[in-house]
């Protein structure tokens, strides 16, 4: 997540700094299905990481160690990543786009 994310962020910033033609090329890549797949994967990795971090924060304060509770929140973390990614891309593609 970090390596690909930094590369995409750097490319975006350089494209924005070097002019309209470079930025249009970046946007063309970002709108291409393969580019969107990469961006969707990055956003899913971000939300999955966020959910896992929140889950571990709760564990660090001493809650959620019961087996059933822990199993539930482990699965809920995955669902959180998928739902938040779908919500973000649904908004970007259908509401804002």
C-alpha positions in Angstrom: 0.0 0.0 0.0 2.7 2.5 1.0 4.9 1.9 -2.1 2.2 2.1 -4.7 0.5 4.9 -2.9 3.6 7.0 -2.7 4.3 6.4 -6.3 0.8 7.5 -7.4 0.9 10.5 -5.1 4.3 11.6 -6.4 3.1 11.2 -10.0 0.0 13.2 -9.3 2.0 16.0 -7.6 4.6 16.1 -10.3 1.9 16.1 -13.0 0.1 19.0 -11.2 3.3 21.0 -11.0 4.5 20.5 -14.5 1.5 21.7 -16.4 -1.8 21.0 -18.0 -0.6 18.4 -20.5 1.1 16.3 -17.8 -1.9 16.6 -15.5 -4.3 15.6 -18.3 -2.1 12.5 -19.0 -2.3 11.6 -15.3 -6.1 12.0 -15.3 -6.3 9.8 -18.5 -4.5 7.1 -16.6 -6.7 7.5 -13.5 -9.8 7.2 -15.6 -8.5 4.1 -17.4 -10.0 0.8 -16.1 -6.5 -0.4 -15.0 -5.8 2.9 -13.3 -9.1 2.7 -11.5 -8.4 -0.8 -10.4 -5.1 0.4 -8.9 -6.9 3.3 -7.1 -9.7 1.1 -5.9 -7.1 -1.3 -4.5 -5.3 1.5 -2.8 -8.5 2.8 -1.2 -9.5 -0.7 -0.1 -6.0 -1.2 1.5 -6.4 2.1 3.3 -9.8 1.3 4.7 -8.7 -2.2 5.7 -5.7 -0.8 7.4 -7.8 1.8 9.2 -10.3 -0.8 10.4 -7.5 -3.0 11.6 -5.9 -0.1 13.4 -9.2 0.8 15.2 -9.7 -2.9 16.1 -6.2 -3.1 17.6 -6.7 0.2 19.4 -9.7 -1.4 21.2 -7.7 -4.5 22.0 -4.9 -2.3 23.4 -7.3 -0.8 25.9 -8.1 -4.3 27.1 -11.5 -4.9 25.5 -12.6 -7.5 22.9 -10.4 -10.5 23.9 -13.3 -12.9 24.2 -13.1 -15.4 21.3 -16.5 -14.7 19.8 -16.2 -10.9 20.2 -12.7 -11.0 18.7 -13.8 -13.2 15.8 -16.8 -10.9 15.1 -14.6 -7.7 15.0 -12.0 -9.5 12.8 -14.8 -10.2 10.2 -16.3 -6.7 10.7 -13.0 -5.2 9.9 -13.0 -6.9 6.5 -16.6 -5.8 5.9 -15.8 -2.3 6.9 -13.0 -2.1 4.3 -15.2 -3.4 1.5 -18.2 -1.2 2.4 -16.2 2.0 2.8 -14.4 1.3 -0.5 -17.7 0.7 -2.2 -19.2 3.9 -0.7 -16.2 6.0 -1.7 -16.1 4.8 -5.3 -19.9 4.9 -5.6 -19.7 8.5 -4.6 -16.8 9.3 -6.9 -18.1 7.5 -9.9 -21.9 8.1 -9.7 -22.5 11.2 -7.6 -19.5 13.4 -8.3 -18.4 12.0 -11.7 
